[in-house]
Amino acid sequence: MSRFRIFAILMLAACTANAEQAPPQVQVSLLMSKALAEYPGKEAVAIEVTYPPGGKDPVHKHDAHGFVYVLEGSIEMGVRGGKSVTLTPGQTFYEGPDDIHTVGRNASLTEPARFLVFLLKNSDEPILTPVP
């Protein structure tokens, strides 16, 4: 076997190994968005989030009042300056417009977790803003 062929096989194996180590993708589905006529410039947004086993969010903020309701599995949530909590189905979590969401992850490495998030936000703001 030529050196080039051996090198190519090793590179392919390394790329495949790296692809397998990529973090699992969090799925976010927009369920509804509704302008609030009584509050010009404000809207309510509902999303469903699914964390795969081991899934997590980057550090971020919402510039919104955020209300989380766990549907399935268990999730760990926390904001800067607060204590992180592990939530199970039926439990809730709140984060305010000035909070930095430092912990958002599936508490399980083997089971998915699913939850709803209701946001009251400015219409012109994104749902999520990453924080370095």
NORQUI-V515377 format. One record per helix or strand of 3 or more residues. SS is the DSSP state (H for helix, E for strand). FROM is the first residue (numbers start at 1). TO is the last residue. If there is no record, write none. Layout:
# NORQUI-V515377
ss,from,to
SS,FROM,TO
SS,FROM,TO
This chain:
# NORQUI-V515377
ss,from,to
H,3,20
E,27,35
E,42,51
E,64,72
E,74,79
E,85,88
E,92,95
E,101,106
E,113,122
